[in-house]
Amino acid sequence: MGHLLLSPLAFFTPLSGGSPNADNIDSLYKIVLVIALVIFVLVEGGLLYALVKFRARKGAVAAQIRGNTRLETSWTVAAAVILLALAVVTFAKLGAIQNPPNSGAGGDALASSGVRFASAERKLPPNGKALNIQVIGRQFVWQYVYPGAAEPDGLGAPFSYEELVVPTETTVSLDVVAADVVHEWWIPQLGGKVQAVPGYHNYTWFKIPRPGVYRGQCSFLCGRGHARMIATVRAVPPAQFDAWLATQKKQITEANAEAKVARAKLGAQTGAGQVENP
């Protein structure tokens, strides 16, 4: 019965179904929407009743009512009770929206991601472990940097553009930044909007239970190419993700080795073919 009642509301509520935090945002939105609809119907119904019942009539003298303390006190208390109830429900849901759960049976990438620090802004699972991925907003493409850098300074880390690949049943923690102007990363089925601000770090998380593709885009006007700045998240089984990430690391390592040989060759040239190599 509850499903039949809420299904018509799906048109007016956020997308969900991809991650627990998105589901909790959706359920909280529906609770507030139902309460607001009930209040709207009661208020508008009372207004229509008053318009019909007390409409102007020839010869009738309207009653001059100067106040009703009991009625005024009642609607003030009722409004306060509704506001308090909404606050209680919101705070009851807020923990599940902000605080990520532990991962399921994650793969090697989760183990190598290590334990990161938690703060008021960055939320981590109870065991402190999550697959940490950096999201970088650039005009006009999203870049994703994965753990597993080949060099101690962070260089050589595997990365991808536009499509973020993640393992299922794994808590993914995102560190969202911007390289130029303000952007906003938003995959509706995976949670709320997160701004990418130059010089500042914002954080979010999601946990996708089953393989699938989730689509979104930059939701903050960031320039002429804003409409083309789409984002995609592809969730795959942990073993498949580990294989994909290993392939990315291998390709980057090979490319870096080839670039090192090319730089050495250029640096060794003399005469007219010499290239300045600072």
N, C-alpha and C positions, 0 to 999 in steps of 0.2 A: 504494500500500500504506500509506504514511504517513497519507494522508487517511482511509482506512478505519479505521486504528488510532485516530486522534484524534477521529473523528466522535462516538463514544459519550461522549467527555469533554466535549462541548459543553454538556451539561446541567449540568455541575459547574464550568464556567469562566466568566469574565466575558464580557459581550457585546463585540463588536468589529466591524470591517468599515467603520467610518465615518471613521477617521483613522489615520495611521501609528503614533502613540503608543499608541492603544488596541490596535492589532494587536500591537505589541511587548509590551505588558502581558499580553495574552492568551497569546502564545507562551511568555513567561517563566513564567506561571502553569502552563501545560500541562507544561513541562519539570519544574518542581518537583513537580507532581502525579504525573507518571509515576514519577519517582524515589521519591517517598513511597509510591506504591502497590506498587512492587517491594519496598521494604523491609518494608512491612506484610505482604505475602504471605509473604516469607521468614521473618519473625519469627513470624507466626501459624502458618505451616506447621511450623516447628520446634517450637512449643509443642504443636500437635496430635500431632506425631510422638512427642514425649516423653510426652504423656498416655497414648497408646495403647501405646507400646513398654514404658514403665516403670510401667504401672498396677499397683496393689496385687494380690498373689497370695497365696493361703494357703501358709504355710510358707516363703515367699521372704524373704530378708533383704536389705534395700536396701543398696546400696554406699555407703560413707561417703567421699565425695570432698571434700577440704578445699581444693582450689584447682587451677587449671590455668594456669600462667603464660603458656604459649604461646597458649592460646585467649583469655585476657583481653587480652593484648597485641594479638592479631590484630583483635579487634572494636573496640578503642580506636583502632588505626591506621585501620581501615576507616571508622569514624565521622568521623575527622579528614579523611580523603581525600574523603569525600562532602561534608562541610561546605566544604572548600576548593573543590571542583568547583562547588558551588552559588554560592559567592561569586564565582568567576571568571565564570560565566555571567551572574550578576546585574549585575556591573559592565560586562560586555561589552554588555548590553542597555540599561543605564541611560542611556548617552549618547543613543541614539535615542529614548528616552522623554522625556528632559528637553529636548534641543536640537532646536528646530524646523528644518525644511529651508527652502530658498528657495521662494517662490511660483512658480507656473507663469505662464501668460499672464494676469496680473491686469488689472483695469479701472482706471478713473480714480480710484476710491475708494482703491486701494492707493497710487497716486502722491500723492494729497492727504493721506494719513495721515502721511507724512513718516517720518523716522528717529527712533526713540525710544532712550533709553538702555538699556543692558543692565546687569545686576547679578547677584549670586549668586542672587537670587530670580527676577528677570525674565530669561528666556532669549529671545534673538532669533535669526533665521536668520543664516547667514554674511554676507549682504550688509547686515544690520541693518534690513531693511525688512519690515514686517508691517502688516496691517490691525488697528489697535489699537481695541478696543471695551471700554468700561467696563461691568461687570456689577454692579448694585446690588441687594442683597437688602433687601426691605422686607416688613413683615408686611401681607399675605401674597401678594406678587407680586414677580416679577423685572422690573427695568427695565434696558434696554440703551441706552447712550448712544454714538452713532457719531461719527466725526470729521467736521469740517466746520462748526464753530460760526460763526455769523454775526457775533458780537461778539468783540473781542480777549480779553475776560475769560472766554470759554467759553460765554456765554449764547447761546441760539438753536441749540444743537447738535441734530441730529435724534435722535430716540429712539423706542423701542417698548417695549411691555409684553408679558410672557409669551413672545412669539415673537421669537427672534433670527434675523434674515435675514442671510445671508453669501454671498459668491461662491464658486463651486467653484474648485478648483486654486489656492487662495489661502491662505497661512499667516495664520491669525487669532490674534492675541495678546489674551488677556483679562486685564483688571485687575479683580479681584473684591473688592468691598467690601460693607459692610453699613451701613444707616442707623439701625438700632435694636438688634436682638439678633443673636446668632450664627445664621447660616444655612449651608447647604452646597449648592453648585451641582454637579449631577451629571447628565451625559448619558452613560449607560453605553457607548454605541457610539463615543463621541468621546474617552474617556480616563478618568482617575481622578477621585475626588471632590476638590473644592476648597472649603475653608471661607471664608465671608464673615464677617469679624470687625470689629465697630465700631472705628474708629480705626486699622485695619491693612490693608495691601494684600497680597493673594495673587495669584499669576499662574499661568496655564496657557495652552495653545495647542492648536489642532487644524488639520487641513488636509483638507478633504472633496473627494474626487476627482470625484464625480458628483452631479447634482441628487438631492435626497431630503429626507425629513423625519425627524428624530431626536428622540426624546422622553425626558424624564427629569423630575426634580422635586427639591425641597429634601429632602436626606437627613439633616437634623439637626433634631430636635424643637425648634420655635421658637414654639410657642403653639397656641391653639385652632384656628387655621386652617391648621396645618401641612400637612395632607393635601391642601388645595386649592392649595398653592403649587407648581404644575407648571411645567415649562420645556420649550420646544420650539425646535429649531434647524431652520430651513428653508434649504437650500442651493440656489442658483439660478445660472445662467450669469452670468459677470461683467457682460456687457452689460445683462442684466435687473436685476442688482443696482444698477448705476449709475443706471438709469432709476428704480428704486424709491427710491433714496436722494435723487435729485434731486427727486422728488415730495414726499418727506418734508420736505426743506429748504424747498421752495416753500410748503407748507402752514403750516409753522412761521413763516416770514417773514410770510406774509399774516396769520396770527393775531396775531403780535406787532405788526404795523402797526395792526390793528384795536384792539388793547388800548391802544396808545399814543394813538390818537384818542379812545377812551373815557375814558382818564385825563385827557387835556387838557380834555375837555368837562366832566367832573366837577369839575376844579380851577377852571374858569371860572365855575361856578355861584355865585350869591349868594343871600342871604336864606334863606328856609325850606328851599330846595332845596340849600343849600351842603353839601358833603361834605368833611370833614376829609381832607386828602391829604398825609400827612407825607412 
